[in-house]
């Protein structure tokens, strides 16, 4: 889990500078975050499923802050889930 904490810390440093509020596609944020976390997810979970809704409208927000929130949710789920169980993001 030390690797997870280190990766999350590095990711936050990269994305913290992107705090501008603008129209944002939440599906793109989810996909980017999952792509970043995928090597760690695969190591700890046998299966990871991301279900996005292409019909969602754009929202106003900060890509960097939303990426941090999603990263925290993924990190927390890695810590709390039973090893060997899958992960689904809907």
C-alpha positions in Angstrom: 0.0 0.0 0.0 3.0 2.3 0.3 3.2 2.3 -3.5 -0.5 3.5 -3.6 0.2 6.4 -1.3 3.3 7.4 -3.2 1.4 7.3 -6.6 -1.5 9.3 -5.1 0.9 11.9 -3.7 2.7 12.3 -7.1 -0.6 12.5 -9.0 -1.9 15.2 -6.7 1.3 17.3 -7.2 0.8 17.0 -11.0 -2.9 17.9 -11.0 -3.1 20.4 -8.2 -2.0 23.2 -10.5 -5.1 22.7 -12.7 -7.6 24.4 -10.4 -9.3 26.6 -13.0 -13.1 26.2 -13.0 -14.4 25.5 -16.5 -16.8 23.2 -18.4 -15.6 19.7 -17.9 -16.6 16.3 -19.1 -16.9 14.1 -16.0 -16.5 10.9 -18.2 -13.1 12.2 -19.4 -12.1 12.9 -15.8 -13.1 9.3 -14.8 -11.3 7.7 -17.7 -8.1 9.7 -17.2 -8.0 8.9 -13.5 -8.7 5.2 -14.0 -6.0 5.0 -16.7 -3.5 6.5 -14.2 -4.5 4.1 -11.5 -5.0 1.0 -13.7 -1.5 -0.6 -13.0 -2.1 -0.4 -9.2 -5.8 -1.5 -9.5 -4.8 -4.5 -11.5 -2.2 -5.5 -8.9 -4.7 -5.4 -6.1 -8.0 -6.3 -7.9 -8.5 -9.0 -10.5 -11.2 -7.0 -12.3 -12.0 -3.3 -12.7 -15.0 -2.0 -14.6 -15.7 1.6 -15.5 -19.2 2.3 -16.7 -19.6 5.9 -18.0 -22.8 7.5 -19.3 -22.1 9.3 -22.6 -25.3 11.2 -22.1 -24.0 13.2 -19.1 -23.8 16.9 -19.7 -20.6 18.8 -19.1 -20.4 20.4 -15.7 -18.5 23.4 -14.3 -15.6 22.4 -12.2 -11.8 22.0 -11.9 -10.4 19.0 -13.7 -7.5 18.9 -11.2 -9.8 18.9 -8.1 -12.2 16.4 -9.6 -9.2 14.1 -10.5 -8.1 14.3 -6.8 -11.5 13.4 -5.5 -11.8 10.4 -7.9 -8.2 9.4 -7.0 -9.1 9.5 -3.3 -12.2 7.3 -3.9 -10.2 4.7 -5.8 -7.4 4.8 -3.3 -9.8 4.3 -0.4 -11.5 1.4 -2.2 -8.2 -0.3 -2.8 -7.5 -0.1 1.0 -10.9 -1.2 2.1 -11.9 -3.9 -0.4 -11.4 -7.6 0.2 -8.4 -8.7 -1.9 -9.5 -10.7 -4.9 -12.8 -8.8 -5.3 -13.5 -6.7 -8.4 -14.1 -2.9 -8.5 -16.9 -1.2 -10.4 -17.2 2.5 -11.0 -20.7 3.5 -12.2 
